[in-house]
Amino acid sequence: MGSVYVTNRNPEPHMDKFNGEEFLFPPGEPVLVSEAAAQHMLGYGLENKTDILVRLGWAVRLNEKGKQYEDNPEGVKQLARFVFEEAVMAPRSALAAAMKRDVDTTEIA
């Protein structure tokens, strides 16, 4: 499995755990995590995210009278505000070669 950048578009930071490691998702900052971690914590790649909403406690809420639970549409919106971007990894040698090419072409121009 690869890695993905996860960006929290919610106004509040989000903290979660995967395999004993804590992850903090500050608003607006991409965080690099494994695809397995993104799937477990936020449902990355899953069509049905019900289990994720339940695990996070975002699936239901108490109604206005505080006596019954009801579906929580805000929880779905909150989960939808996490954006995923596939991370592309390149060997350092490839990066160094690309930087050298850029320097060489800049000197010619």
PyMOL commands that set and color helices and strands:
alter all, ss='L'
color gray80, all
select helices_A, chain A and resi 35-42+50-56+73-80+92-108
alter helices_A, ss='H'
color red, helices_A
select strands_A, chain A and resi 3-8+14-18+21-25+31-34+60-62+69-71+82-86
alter strands_A, ss='S'
color yellow, strands_A
deselect
rebuild
show_as cartoon
